[in-house]
Amino acid sequence: MPDLAPLKEKFGRYCVFGAPAAGFTTYKAGGAAEALVEPSSVDEFAWLAGWCGANKVPLTVLGQGSNVLVSDKGLPGVTALTGRLASLEEAGGVITARAGALWDDLARFSVEKGLAGLEKTSGIPGSVGGAVRMNAGAFGQEAFDRLAAVEALDSDGCLVRLRKAEIPHGYRRTEGLGRLIILSASFEFLPGDPAVLLQDRSCVLASREVKQPLDLPSAGSVFKRPPGDYASRLIDAAGLKGLRVGGAAVSEKHAGFIVNSGGATASDIYALIGEVRARVKAHSGVDLELEQILLGEF
Ligand SMILES: Cc1cc2nc3c(=O)[nH]c(=O)nc-3n(C[C@H](O)[C@H](O)[C@H](O)COP(=O)(O)OP(=O)(O)OC[C@H]3O[C@@H](n4cnc5c(N)ncnc54)[C@H](O)[C@@H]3O)c2cc1C
């Protein structure tokens, strides 16, 4: 592995070596990022992409770390967070959001402007970049419903602009974005009544409070919804609520969530994911597909 010291020279206190994943993921588990960097501009991201490419250093881009499980062995190379690249702008009914903006800030902003189509995705605790990459969604709406275009850097640090039609996507799935650094995304909306949209947003946020274990670290739903069913229903039907491996447990409140109930390692969580899959398969014959992204070596 090449010398990572130039990163410290470039990013100063926004470059930390050996940063534990507990600090940048919502599972609050896993090993350390070899170098955790927080660029603050497109130029800094371009520099970083170029530097990593030229030095053959792996680069992982994360927003809020709310859909990933980082291996206990850690993340080699550079992990770049987008949180300092965050803004929202509206013009003519189109909102342009930089990748590190919180998805829920975008949802709230659109509601306040009377722009309809993403209000039901309120409360998803990720970034705009992460939500676009995952095509995150809830209550029948998803990021790509209103997405118009994405601006990103390729692995050479060159700027690319992709229209929605150029990005293959589906339920919690996109193709090609994983190789890019998403810098911003623009969204086109339907006209809506701010009062009605606000009401929808409030209902969705209240429903999340009631149904989800928001008091414990997790990364949301572990598995994708299988056709015609719900992963949580299948897990519950197999009697797995409360099943534990070490500090990891299937949530008693929402069987689709695995929570870190205290001191869980990534290996605990990973082993529990495997156990749940095997037991659901044995109980109902359904092969659950992982929604969360495994980073590092498992
Ligand atoms: C309590 C809770 C509730 C949740 N509810 C929902 C829900 O209702 N619906 C839903 O879909 N999800 C839900 N999630 C999961 C998660 O919040 C979403 O998938 C979210 O969109 C992930 O965004 P992030 O910024 O955290 O992405 P990260 O976890 O940081 O990254 C996810 C993936 O996107 C990539 N990525 C992130 N940013 C960029 C970028 N700028 N450029 C390129 N690639 C990038 C990463 O490399 C990684 O592969 C929930 C999670 C939690 C903890």
PDBQT file of the ligand as one rigid body, heavy atoms in Angstrom, charges set to zero:
ROOT
HETATM    1  C1  LIG A 301     -33.370   3.591  10.960  1.00  0.00    +0.000 C 
HETATM    2  C2  LIG A 301     -33.165   3.415   9.473  1.00  0.00    +0.000 A 
HETATM    3  C3  LIG A 301     -34.267   3.464   8.615  1.00  0.00    +0.000 A 
HETATM    4  C4  LIG A 301     -34.084   3.292   7.241  1.00  0.00    +0.000 A 
HETATM    5  N1  LIG A 301     -35.179   3.355   6.429  1.00  0.00    +0.000 NA
HETATM    6  C5  LIG A 301     -35.018   3.198   5.091  1.00  0.00    +0.000 A 
HETATM    7  C6  LIG A 301     -36.155   3.271   4.215  1.00  0.00    +0.000 A 
HETATM    8  O1  LIG A 301     -37.284   3.500   4.624  1.00  0.00    +0.000 OA
HETATM    9  N2  LIG A 301     -35.938   3.080   2.887  1.00  0.00    +0.000 N 
HETATM   10  C7  LIG A 301     -34.709   2.843   2.376  1.00  0.00    +0.000 A 
HETATM   11  O2  LIG A 301     -34.573   2.697   1.157  1.00  0.00    +0.000 OA
HETATM   12  N3  LIG A 301     -33.620   2.791   3.179  1.00  0.00    +0.000 NA
HETATM   13  C8  LIG A 301     -33.745   2.963   4.506  1.00  0.00    +0.000 A 
HETATM   14  N4  LIG A 301     -32.644   2.898   5.326  1.00  0.00    +0.000 N 
HETATM   15  C9  LIG A 301     -31.321   2.617   4.743  1.00  0.00    +0.000 C 
HETATM   16  C10 LIG A 301     -30.502   3.855   4.341  1.00  0.00    +0.000 C 
HETATM   17  O3  LIG A 301     -30.834   4.976   5.146  1.00  0.00    +0.000 OA
HETATM   18  C11 LIG A 301     -30.700   4.217   2.863  1.00  0.00    +0.000 C 
HETATM   19  O4  LIG A 301     -30.294   3.169   2.017  1.00  0.00    +0.000 OA
HETATM   20  C12 LIG A 301     -29.894   5.486   2.518  1.00  0.00    +0.000 C 
HETATM   21  O5  LIG A 301     -30.267   5.935   1.256  1.00  0.00    +0.000 OA
HETATM   22  C13 LIG A 301     -28.388   5.261   2.530  1.00  0.00    +0.000 C 
HETATM   23  O6  LIG A 301     -27.765   6.530   2.423  1.00  0.00    +0.000 OA
HETATM   24  P1  LIG A 301     -26.333   6.773   3.068  1.00  0.00    +0.000 P 
HETATM   25  O7  LIG A 301     -25.908   8.149   2.740  1.00  0.00    +0.000 OA
HETATM   26  O8  LIG A 301     -26.343   6.405   4.489  1.00  0.00    +0.000 OA
HETATM   27  O9  LIG A 301     -25.486   5.718   2.235  1.00  0.00    +0.000 OA
HETATM   28  P2  LIG A 301     -24.230   4.883   2.768  1.00  0.00    +0.000 P 
HETATM   29  O10 LIG A 301     -24.703   3.839   3.727  1.00  0.00    +0.000 OA
HETATM   30  O11 LIG A 301     -23.203   5.842   3.223  1.00  0.00    +0.000 OA
HETATM   31  O12 LIG A 301     -23.784   4.197   1.430  1.00  0.00    +0.000 OA
HETATM   32  C14 LIG A 301     -24.644   3.264   0.797  1.00  0.00    +0.000 C 
HETATM   33  C15 LIG A 301     -24.040   2.921  -0.574  1.00  0.00    +0.000 C 
HETATM   34  O13 LIG A 301     -24.060   4.086  -1.388  1.00  0.00    +0.000 OA
HETATM   35  C16 LIG A 301     -22.735   4.433  -1.802  1.00  0.00    +0.000 C 
HETATM   36  N5  LIG A 301     -22.650   5.896  -1.795  1.00  0.00    +0.000 N 
HETATM   37  C17 LIG A 301     -22.977   6.736  -0.779  1.00  0.00    +0.000 A 
HETATM   38  N6  LIG A 301     -22.780   8.016  -1.170  1.00  0.00    +0.000 NA
HETATM   39  C18 LIG A 301     -22.302   7.967  -2.431  1.00  0.00    +0.000 A 
HETATM   40  C19 LIG A 301     -21.890   8.957  -3.376  1.00  0.00    +0.000 A 
HETATM   41  N7  LIG A 301     -21.928  10.262  -3.109  1.00  0.00    +0.000 N 
HETATM   42  N8  LIG A 301     -21.440   8.535  -4.578  1.00  0.00    +0.000 NA
HETATM   43  C20 LIG A 301     -21.390   7.220  -4.883  1.00  0.00    +0.000 A 
HETATM   44  N9  LIG A 301     -21.769   6.241  -4.036  1.00  0.00    +0.000 NA
HETATM   45  C21 LIG A 301     -22.212   6.608  -2.832  1.00  0.00    +0.000 A 
HETATM   46  C22 LIG A 301     -21.813   3.778  -0.795  1.00  0.00    +0.000 C 
HETATM   47  O14 LIG A 301     -20.536   3.524  -1.344  1.00  0.00    +0.000 OA
HETATM   48  C23 LIG A 301     -22.561   2.499  -0.483  1.00  0.00    +0.000 C 
HETATM   49  O15 LIG A 301     -22.348   1.551  -1.505  1.00  0.00    +0.000 OA
HETATM   50  C24 LIG A 301     -32.792   3.071   6.709  1.00  0.00    +0.000 A 
HETATM   51  C25 LIG A 301     -31.683   3.043   7.576  1.00  0.00    +0.000 A 
HETATM   52  C26 LIG A 301     -31.864   3.219   8.943  1.00  0.00    +0.000 A 
HETATM   53  C27 LIG A 301     -30.666   3.213   9.847  1.00  0.00    +0.000 C 
ENDROOT
TORSDOF 0
